[in-house]
């Protein structure tokens, strides 16, 4: 009785990033004759960081990825996987940019929130109680500040808000 031909089967699991500026991960779990070799390609041609055995890719930006696996018997399996943001419209504050006040008591320092989906139409309330249109806080004395996203005036838009930055510190000269 002839032996069955081994066929490589590949199963993938994707960890999608929370937001559009986050990074995802792809795990490949093939069934075939060991050892198995992998080739990873991204749709934009960028390099794909993989683990030691090549079956997992990490720090993947949103996009399409093609994985080719070849087992010891020469069987091949292909998989195309899309890494996509779970909340692509999320408002994300990753960091703050500050300008120091001219003296330790002057009110001429500034803070700018840096991130994703921050624009001049977004409303923020800052930890000093000031509300701004846009991610900018001006005319502040030295101190620590952070922003919180507010829904639009009609209350109809309230996307996911992710704040990953430490509070901004405005220094005085």
Helices and strands as residue ranges (DSSP letters): E 9-15, E 24-31, E 37-42, E 49-50, E 56-60, E 63-70, E 76-83, E 91-99, E 109-116, E 123-126, E 131-133, E 136-140, E 143-145, E 147-150, E 161-163, E 168-170
